[in-house]
Amino acid sequence: MNAPMELNDLITSVNDAVWGYVLIAALVGCGLWFTWRTRFVQFRMVGEMFRLLTESAVDSLETRVSEQSPQRRISSFQAFAVSVATRVGTGNLAGVATAIAIGGPGAIFWMWVIALLGAATAFVESTLAQLFKQPHKDSFIGGPAYYIQRGLHRRWMAVLFAILITLQFGLSNNSIQANTICGAMQEAFGWSPVWVGAALALMALFIVFGGIQRIAKVSAVLVPLMAVGYLILAVVIVIMNIGLVPHVLKVIVQDAFGVAQVTGGGLGATIMIGVRRGLFSNEAGEGSAPNVAATASVTHPVKQGLIQSLGVFTDTLLVCSCTAFIILISGLYQVPELNGIALTQAALQSEVGAFGPTFIAIAIFLFAFSSIIGNYYYGEANIRFITSNTTVMTVYRLCSGGLMVIFGALASFKLVWNIVDLFMAFLTACNLVAIVLLGRYAFRLLDDYRRQKRQGIKDPTFHRSQLPEIEAEIECWE
């Protein structure tokens, strides 16, 4: 019994040392720099983001019903759905609850801050992923490992990133999703984590062995379904308690900058947990979403950068805020025994009755299961970067969709979160270095996109000859 506790304590100490204020400062600093250099792209081009996403969703639907589609491809909307599937999951229900339980209501404010700034970071990394993507049998393939190698010519750094993201998303992150699903099912129905974990593993293995096409199709259905259903319920609860909304906002802001937090030394903990849970939720700067952003078929790299930037807002400003308001309206965040998904379920039960825990159990299943299959793809794309050995890929699929799901079902809540935080820190640091060094290309692409829009071109296009100094490193965009 002492060994797991000692391991937890060790990982916690390492996490505190690694995160500290250095990585937080790097995340905020990069977000501010990218916001300034893109001339506030995440705010000024929100309308264009929605236009592109809507057009892609319609195009995706028309392609699905048409019998004359000449090739298999991943649309912008499908790529957006897969990335949102990994973003919108445990972090939005259990992660938000954990942030409030540990860091107080003020942690939500810092989640908002990291999302507003991180949207610019997400734009840069996803645009770079599109620029340096490579042809693949089903669509395209790319991500930080690819733009590090092509743009920076640092093979060792690219391989390091590929290993880190496989450990983080393909393996450890899936353990959190499974852990949360099992906790929710046990709380709502009394189901054993062993059997729930085994069922999850079988379902995940079926989908991940189908490749990105099957993952994209499943995500395109699950993501809108789960997000809309949860948002509707949250809006209903907020309307029912509309008189408490000003008080909730006041509590969040006061706790984020409160005198009690500053004098008591708790402000640093509030900021740290808010940023950590915010990054886990929206993944901006972590280098995950670019892997799926690269798979989309678009006419200009900036298009997918804008759409992926919108994904950050969808995740944190919408879904995370819904969870936060439900918990803070209930007042149950002040109960020490409640944490994680149990807090979210208890808060919802206090508002809608016995239906609450059941609804959350179903919602977390959809949220987290879609994250499991999306997380798997991030690992697959990066393993393919390192090796094309089919045996290695088969072993990875079994570990990601099977072994780590079972591990997460049986491991403790604290252990799985600690492991994810550790890998997330190293992964983010590696990606931030790369996008800071390569960001100039994303800025030039954005300038080109805006220039074409000013000229009245509704559908801007890009050709690799527009960047002659790196034209030889760009495999697509002929």
N, C-alpha and C positions, 0 to 999 in steps of 0.2 A: 504493500500500500504506500510505502514511503517513496519508492522509486518514481511513480508518476508525479507525486507532489514535488519532488526535487527537480524533475525535468521541467515541470510547469514553472517553478520559481526561477530556474536557470534561463529559460526562454524569455520569461517576463523581464528579467534583468537585462538581457541582451537587447530586447526590443526597446526598452527605455533608453539604453545607451545609443542605439542606432538611430532611433527617431529623434530623441532630444528636441532641440530646436533647429538643428542643421538641415535635416530633410524637410521640415515644415517650412523653413525660410526658403529653401530651394524651390519647393512647390509654389509658394506664393510669389517668389521673385520671378520665376519663369512665367507664371500666369500674368503678372503685371507687364513683363517685357513683351510677351506675345500679344497681349491686349493692345499695348501702345503701338507696336510695329505693324499690326494688322489694322490699325485705326479702328479699334473696337468692333471687330468683325462680328463677335457674338451678339452684339446689340444692334448694330446698324443693318445687318443682313438677315434678321429673323424672318422677315417676310419672304425673302428668297429661299430660305431654308424650308419653310412650309410649302412654297410653290413646288420646289424640286421634289419634296417627299410625296406630295399629292400626285404629281404627274407620274412619278415612279410607281406608286401604288396602283394607279389606273393602268399603267403599261403592264405591270406584273399580272394584274387580273386578266387583261386582254390576251396576254401571251399564254396564260394558263388555259383559257377556254378555246384558244385557236388551235386548229389541227395543222397549221401551216408554219409553225415556228421552225426555222431552219436549223437552229442549234440550241444546245443547252447553255444557259447562262444564268448568272446571278444578278438580279436587278438591284438598283440602289435601295429599294424598299426592303428586299429580302436581306441584304447585307445589314441594313439598319435594324431589322427585326432580330437578327442573330446577335448583334452587338448589344441591343437593348435587353435581349434575353439573358445575357450574362450580367448586365448591369442591374436590371430590375430583378431582384431575387432576395436572398437572405438579408443582404445589407439594408433593404428597404423596410423589412418587417422586424427581424431580430436585431440587425445592426443599429437601427435607429433607437430601438428600445435599450440596447446596451449602452449607446452613447448617452442617453438621458439618465439611465440608472447610475452610470459611473461618473460622467462629467457634468450632470445637471442639465436643465433646459437650455442653458447657454450654449451647449455643444451644438445644438441645431443651427444657431446663428453662424457658427464657424463652418458647418457643413454647407450652408448657403454660400458663404464667401468663397470657399474652395470650388464650388460648382460654377459660380459666376466667372471666376478667373480661369478655372480649368477648362471652360468651354473653348477659350482661345487656344489653350494647349492642345485640346482634342482636335481642333481644326488643323493645327500645324502637323501633328503626328499622322493624322489620317490622310492629309493631302500628300505628305511625303510617301506614305505607303502606296498610294495610287501612282505616284510618279515613278517609283522604282519597282513596281510589281512585275511579275514574270508570267508568261503563258503557262497554263496548266491544262490537263486533259479535260476537266469539267468546266473550268472558268479561268480564273487567274489565281495567283498565290503571291503573298508578300507579307510585309510587316517590318518591324524594327530590325530584325536580323538581316533582312534583305537590304534595307536602306543604309544600315551600318556598313555592310560589306561593299555595296555599290557606291555609296556616297562618301564614306570615310576610308574605305580600303583597309579596314581593320578586321580581318577574319577572326582573330582570337576574341575580339569584343562581340562580334556577331554570334559566335558559337556560345559565348558566355551568356548572352541574352537568351538565346534559344533554350539553353539548359534551365535558366532561371524561370522563364515563363512556363516551361513544361512542368517544373516542380511546383510552381505557384498555382497555375490554373488547371492544368491537366490532372494534377494529383491532389495537392493539399486543399485547393479551393473546393474541389468536389466533396471533400470530407465535411466541410462546413455545411454545404447544401444538404447532404444526407443527414447530418446531425440535426439540422433544424427541422427537416421534414419529419424525422422520427420523433423529435420532441413534440411537435405539433400534433401528430397522430396519437401519440401516447396521452397527451393532455386532453384531447377531444374525445377519443374513442377507447382509450386504454389498450391500444395495440402494442404488441411487443416490438421493440426496435430491431430485434433479430430478424423477424419475419418481414417487417417493412423494408429493412435494408436489403434483404435478399430479393424482394420484389422489385425494388428500385434498380438494383444491379442488373437484373434480367432485362428490364425495360430499356435501360440506358445502353446496354450492350447491343440490343437489337437495332437501335437508332444509330449509334456511332459506327457500326460496321457498314452503314449505308452511305457514309461519306457526307461531304458538304451539301450535296443536293438534297438529301433526306433531312439533314439538320436544318437547312434553310426553309424547306417546306413546312416542317413541324413548327419551327419558331414563328413563321409568318402567320400561323393560325393561333398558337398559344399566346403569344405576346399581346396582340390586340385584345383577345378575349380576357386575359387575366387583368390587364391594366385598366381597361374600361370598367369591368365589373368592380374592381377595388376602388377606383376613383368615384364611381357613382355612389357606393356605400359611404365613402368618406365624406363626400359633399353633402349627402343626406344628414349625416351625423353633425357636421359643422352647421348646417342650416337649423337643425333642431336645437343647437346650442349657440346660436348666432350671438347672443348676448355675452358669451364668455370669450369670444374671439379677441376683442381688444385686450382683455386681461391676459390671455395666452401670449399674445405678441409682446405685451409689456414684460411678462415673466421671462420670455426668451431673451429679449434685449438686456434687461436688467441683470440677468444671470450671466450674460456674455461679458458684461463690463462692470458688474457689481462691485461695490466697495468690499463686501464680505469676501468675495473671491480673491480680490487683490491683497487685502490685509491677511487673509488666511492662507495665502499661498496656493489657492485652488484655481486661480485663473489659468496658470500654465497647464494644469491637468485638463481643464475645460477645453482649451484651444487644442491640445494634443489629441484628445479623444475625438473631438469634433472633426479635425482634419483627417485622422486615421480612418474613422468610420465613413467620412465623406469620400475619401479616396477609394476605400473598399467598395463603396456603393457605385460611384459614377466612373471610376477607373481612369479619369482624365490625367494623362501624363504617365500612366503605368505602362503603356505600351501594349495593351491587350487588344483594344478595339481596332487598331490599325491592321491587325492580322485579317480580320474579316472585311474591313473597309477596302482592302486591296482586291478582294474577290469580285467587286461590283463592276459591271460594264457601264461605263459613262463616257461622255465625249470630252470631258475636261476634269483633271484631278481635283480641282476646287469644289466641284459639285459634291463629291462624297465627303470632302472635308467639312462642308457646310452641314450636310445631313448628319454626320457623326457628332458635330458640335451640338446640334439640336437634341441628340440622345442624352447628353449630359443634363440639359434642362429638364427633359422628360423624367429622368431618373430622380434627381435630387429635389428640384423645385416643385415637382408635382407629387410623385409617389412617396418620397421620403417625408415631405411636408404633411401629406395626408396621415401617415402613421404618427408623426409627431403631434399633430393636433388631436388625434383620437386619444393618445396617451395623456397629454397634458390636460385635456378637457375632463378626463376621468379622474385625475388627481392621484392615480395609483402609482405614479412614478416615485412617490415618497414612501412606498412600502418596501423595506429593505430586502424582503424575501423574493421579490419579483424581479426578474431580469430576462433578457433575451425574448424569445418568442412567447414565453409564458406571460410576460408583462403585456405584450400586444394582445394576446388572447383575453387576458383578464380585463384589459381596458375596453375591448370591443364588447365583451359580455356585459360590462356595466352599462353600456349604452343601448345595446339591442337585445339583451337577454341571452338565454341559453344558445341561441343561434350563433352567437359571436365566435366561440371557440371552434365550432364546426366550420363556419365560413372561412376562418383564418387557416384552419387545417387544409381545406381544399385550395385556398388561394396560395398558401405557401408551397403546396405540392406543385401547382402550376408554375409559380415563380421560380422555385428552386430547381425543379426538374428541367425546365428550359435552360436554366443556368448550367446544369450539369452537362447537357449535350453541347451547349455553346462553348463552355470551358474546354471540353474535350478537343474541339476543333483548333483552339489556339495551340494546344500542345502538338496536334498532328501537323499543322503548318510548319512548326518550328523543328520538329523531328525530321520532316522531309527536307528541311534546309541543311541539316547535318548529314543525313544518310538516306538513301533510297532502299535500304534493306527491308524487305517485306516482313521478315521475322521480327525485327525490332519494332515495326509498326504494330504487328499483331500483339506482341507483349505489352506495348503501351496501351492499346485498346482494352486489353484485359485488366490492366492495372487501373486505368482511368475510369472506365465504366463499371468495373467489378470490384477490385480489391479496395480502392480508396473509398468507394461508396460504402462498402461493408465496414471499413475502419471507422468512417465518420459516424455510422449508425451506432457503433459500440463505444467510441471514445468519449471523453468528458467534454463538456461545453467549453471550458477554459482552455484545454489543451489544443483543440482544433483552431480556435481563434488566435491563440498565441503563435502557432506554427504559420498560419496565413499571414499574420502581421509581419513576421520575420522575413519571409520570402518576398512579401510585397515591398518592403523597404529597399532591399537590394535590387529588385527588378526595376523599381521606379527610378532609383539613382542612375542605373545604367542607361535607361531610356532618355532621361532628362539631359544627360551629357550629349547624347547623339542628336537630339532634336534642337538643342541650342546651337550646335555646330553646323547643322544642316538647315536651320530655319530660314536662311536667306532664300533658298529655292522656293519654299512655300510662300514667302512674301512676294516674290516675283510672279509666281503663278497667280496669286490673288490680284496683283496689279493688272495682269493680262486679262483676267476674267472680268474685272471691273471695267477695263478699257473697252472690251468687246460689248459689254452691256450698255455702256454709254453710247456706243455707235449704233445701238438699236438691234444688235444681234441677240435674238431670244435664246438661242441654243449655242453658247460659246464652245469652241473646240480648241484642242491643243495638239501640237505636233512636236516631237522631240527635238527637231532642228531649232526650236525657239530657245533652247538652252544648249548652244553649241559646245560649251566647255565640258559638258558631261553627256553629250549626245551618245557617245559610245557606251556609256554605262546604263542607258535606258533601253530596255529590251522591247517594250511595247510602245504605243503612241506613234506608229509609223504613218 
